[in-house]
Every structure is written in C-alpha cells, then in structure tokens.
Amino acid sequence: MAIFSYKGIHYHVAQWGSKENPPLVLLHGFTQSAQTWEAVAQELAQTRFVIAPDFVGHGKSDRPTEPASYEMGAVLESLAALLRWYWIERADVLGYSMGGRIALAFAIARPHRVASLVLESAGLGPSTVEQHEAMLRRDFALIEKLLEGDIEAFMDEWEAQPVFDSQRRLPEEARRRLRAQRCANDTHALALSIRGTGQHTMPDLSARMGGLPMPVLYIAGILDRRYLRIAEKLQHLPGISCVLLNAGHNTHLEAPEAFCRQVRSFLEESPLSGKQTPRPARLDAT
C-alpha cells in the first residue's frame, strides 16, 4: 500500500508484485475501490507490477468537497501524475465500468502513456441525443438519492439494478465483502463523482475505438446485454479483441479465473512484454 499526493489530495494506492515487472494499472468501478482487485491482482502480479489507486472520493482516498476535483480532466491529470510518481513512462491499463471509461479517456488523451488497454464492461458514451438525455436523467436521479445522505438506502437501490442480477450467484461471503466495500464510501463524494465522471459527461467515443494506437481487449459478460452488444460491435474494428465470459457486468468478480486467463494472454502481446506480433480482432466466448 502507498499514499500518493497530488494537488493537496491524498490517494490510497494498492500494489502487488515486483517493480522489476512491466507495470499494469487497475482502475475500479463506481462505489468500489482498489480492494475489488485483490484476487485477480495477485494472479496478474505473477508477471506484472500491479498498482490500483482508489479514485478521488472512493475507498481510502481523500473526499474533497470541490466539484472540480472529480471532473474527468482532473481525474486524468491525477492518473498521469501517479504514473510519474512511480517513474512509469508507459503502462498497460485495465479499467472496469467507470474505471473503464476513465481508462479509455486516458488512452485517447495520453496515448503515449498506454501500452495496451483492457476495458471491462465499459460504456463508450451516448451515441444519440436521446441516449444522452436518458443518461443525464439517470445520473441526476442517482445524485439526488445520494444527497439524501443514506448510504445503505442508496446501495439497496443500486444493487437492485438488473445489471447486477448475476451477482446474486456469488458466494454469500463475497457479496458481504462487496456490500461493505460499497457502503464504506461517502454519499456526497459519490454524488460529486457521478457529476464529474458519470456516463452523461462522456462524448460518443465509439468512433475513436478503431483508431487507437495501442492494442485493445474488450471483456463483457454474456449475461450483461448492454455491454454484450458493445462487444459485438467492437469485434469488427481493427486492433480490438473482444472476449465474452460466462458472467454478468462484473466479470473479474464473477469469473475471476477466466478473466485472469484472458487478460494474461492479452498482456503477453503487449509492447511492454517485448512482443510486437499484431493481434487480430476476434470475439471469443469462454
């Protein structure tokens, strides 16, 4: 564990593996923290130096009250500063859900810092005015609920969403840990996080996907229809591999062994691994 400070904000950073290995950055989803990566990080750390920050307002990182600290530009700037702090010039970057959106934005804004990109159940932004308006309404309804200040009530509604139905298959202890991780957050900080990096803030990035200079792996669960459709569309783009796992939205928790197997195979072809063999686009189900 490390504490990284940037512009007066302290970030909690978990780390695994040897610093002699190529770096891999793991970015967690909304309401989660670096703790969500514990099981898969230990596996991936066999060949990588793995670092996982708690985003601002999440986990053990600071919870500033200024909205600007949560905006996408500030989050990307802090991520770049984190790499500098570790003396990392380029890293493989893996992001889940909100963390996937941030990872994608980081790869577009700073492609020279990203050797390869793994997106797990990550949205690409609204493609129509109607979709943007729907996301805006949804995000601001979540903000209003959070500002009521009852974290348990918010999580009751959050976890009841159909996108998380498959997580009911997790062992009771795993579900208990996940709930505790979510409820350890602060409602006001989570509201600011949605305001700054919620889906409504994203432009449509689907057109940018085929032009990314780094290899990309997109992972989705076959039980997660929305992100399954994204994977099916991306499979036709050059330089993007798509893998479907027998899971729902959170594949690294629901199918950790298959998740690690696919990620490790992909990372073997990262420029940081010394291999330059082009990876053809494909859609695998496992």
Steps between C-alpha positions, in 0.01 A plus 500: 500500500619851420368853549537725198433874532418736217369856523421456866299179455626173649433183303516150641681265259515121533788319333602143433800328344852602415589844368734318262196381305314707238242729666126434490251758632159379620215752519194408706132568441256743664443439875795258509869536584836335435380223732281363220814386315654301786444150362582566135786737580688227684472280193595774253792603720681180405613679184414866569562772755137577580383832644139590576408847629182589684344776292436833664198470729523120508646247741775642718584794275411856603148631451538868410189715479603691185312364195797580272707226666258238363478619141644276230785736416615509862471121534709444187759752620531323835540165324784638287658642815473160667698341217766771532514441875579134435747597226286312247525624143246259350267249659242245405167637626191300598175663607164366614172685432563860619869413516473375143356830384784681674757259353362561150501877548858478627609293199346754262643804681844351572557211258877516555446392864292190418672192356185289486142550615252258660140617536267295719129578456578859408258737332606704199271797558155586363474479123176700467343805660232273644759274663682799647179640645412159649846472659473855631163426663631175649820652636327797659240272659791308656653826620175605664474165676859524623450851633234364735800368691390140562772275354317177590178612329692609192682167477171312538380670181839485328540126551140434393576611143459221240864547396603348835254207498776250425691602813238318704680184388812603691572324831343674797838603641600660168173693488548611859849634425376679189216663693736611776738645243222699338353625827839619625469794260359845570174600330605858423829389346321239288256768381791719393656201323185443293482871425863505382544167321151354462393358167318822412838681493641283222496582130437218256838324488394207283644665189838531673531132584630382165772763488669437834876446458524233771357145501160482669317215672130544579351258754127461564272248667248306295237578767554875462301582188594865465874443508468178303363710215799736528739205473318369195537836327866541592603158370498635144749778571872455430729457797222406743453155651170424671443223753171389654500330840229300673419783738309822537623858524791442741691222328813522718293420809259253343747306285847583637686199360375550144554875534863460606564244229378734228678806638830319547484362146433848364776661704752253361466691173528843657794710375624492860542123470741541211269346242383696199284234334177662374188369675205440263152608601284218631200421717557209737255353747631312799 
